[in-house]
Amino acid sequence: MTVGPNTVEVIKRILASRKFEVQTYRMCQGVLSFSKKYGNAALEETCKQALAYGKVTYTFVKNRIAAVAGELGTEAVQGL
């Protein structure tokens, strides 16, 4: 919830995407870990786009966040 409402919604939808919620924990951890590398603003914008395009998956977030961070001018926060 500290990242933003779009990220919360993406996490909720990922959790609901499998029959057993336990199967989605790693995906949710992966999505949230992007905030450490790219920052909260880039993650929130990426999740907003995922919701807009109806592509609420870990893979979409993973493939899109670098481009979003570049557009926002944040690149990789830790300079990786």
Secondary structure per residue as TSV (DSSP state, phi and psi in degrees):
chain	resnum	aa	ss	phi	psi
A	1	M	-	360.0	-16.3
A	2	T	-	-76.6	-16.0
A	3	V	S	-82.0	-51.8
A	4	G	-	160.3	169.6
A	5	P	H	-66.5	-33.2
A	6	N	H	-68.2	-38.3
A	7	T	H	-66.0	-40.8
A	8	V	H	-59.2	-45.1
A	9	E	H	-65.0	-40.3
A	10	V	H	-62.0	-45.1
A	11	I	H	-61.7	-44.0
A	12	K	H	-60.2	-43.3
A	13	R	H	-69.4	-36.4
A	14	I	H	-64.7	-43.0
A	15	L	H	-60.6	-35.8
A	16	A	H	-83.3	-6.2
A	17	S	T	-77.7	-13.7
A	18	R	S	-120.6	155.9
A	19	K	S	-61.4	-42.0
A	20	F	S	-109.9	119.7
A	21	E	G	-56.1	-31.8
A	22	V	G	-57.6	-30.6
A	23	Q	G	-67.6	-14.7
A	24	T	G	-104.2	-5.3
A	25	Y	H	-59.0	-42.5
A	26	R	H	-64.4	-39.3
A	27	M	H	-62.9	-43.3
A	28	C	H	-64.3	-42.2
A	29	Q	H	-61.3	-39.9
A	30	G	H	-63.5	-44.7
A	31	V	H	-60.3	-48.1
A	32	L	H	-66.9	-28.3
A	33	S	H	-67.5	-22.3
A	34	F	H	-63.9	-23.9
A	35	S	H	-66.7	-28.2
A	36	K	H	-70.2	-37.2
A	37	K	H	-85.9	-40.9
A	38	Y	H	-110.5	-12.8
A	39	G	-	96.3	159.4
A	40	N	H	-65.3	-38.3
A	41	A	H	-63.3	-43.8
A	42	A	H	-66.6	-41.0
A	43	L	H	-65.4	-43.8
A	44	E	H	-62.1	-44.0
A	45	E	H	-65.1	-40.3
A	46	T	H	-63.7	-42.2
A	47	C	H	-66.7	-35.1
A	48	K	H	-61.7	-43.2
A	49	Q	H	-66.8	-39.5
A	50	A	H	-59.7	-42.9
A	51	L	H	-67.3	-40.7
A	52	A	H	-65.0	-37.9
A	53	Y	H	-87.7	-7.2
A	54	G	T	70.5	25.7
A	55	K	-	-115.8	64.8
A	56	V	-	-88.0	80.9
A	57	T	S	-139.4	157.9
A	58	Y	H	-59.4	-42.0
A	59	T	H	-61.3	-42.5
A	60	F	H	-60.7	-47.5
A	61	V	H	-60.8	-45.7
A	62	K	H	-60.4	-43.2
A	63	N	H	-76.8	-22.3
A	64	R	H	-100.5	-25.9
A	65	I	H	-63.8	-35.2
A	66	A	H	-62.9	-40.8
A	67	A	H	-67.0	-41.8
A	68	V	H	-63.8	-43.1
A	69	A	H	-61.7	-39.0
A	70	G	H	-63.9	-41.3
A	71	E	H	-64.9	-36.2
A	72	L	H	-81.6	-12.1
A	73	G	T	80.0	22.5
A	74	T	-	-103.3	-18.2
A	75	E	-	41.7	-137.5
A	76	A	-	-96.9	124.9
A	77	V	T	-60.2	-41.5
A	78	Q	T	-92.6	8.6
A	79	G	-	67.5	37.9
A	80	L	-	-74.1	360.0
